[in-house]
């Protein structure tokens, strides 16, 4: 199965792209394994993602980045547009929907019209995946 992209910030660093997990005023934590060489890294660690699972990160100065790109990913689920928010280790995709409660319930999503509707779906149920990239810096 091909990795389906999800919404989030991505850093361009020395000709490669890495997902940004979190950031501070003048640094970002790139989602990168401990075996990946990052000459500008000044700290490394892991952050919890799911119970019992962690994602490795490396902090680098913002000044070392070639750019930051905001990636927005949407798809069609049961004929309705959803935003793709996260990818779980088991392959499921976390989605978010803004729309009428009866449609959200038909799609099997949890939530309400005030807080929004979310759910975990099989990637095979997603169609017409659209990726929009906006350069931030």
Secondary structure, DSSP 8 states (H G I E B T S, - for coil): ------SEEEEEETTEEEEEEEE-SSEEEEE--TTS--TT--EEEEEEEETTEEEEEEEEEGGG-SEEEEEEEEEEETTEEEEEEEE-TTS-EEEEE-S-HHHHHHTT-EEETTTEEEEEE-GGGEEEEEEEEEE--
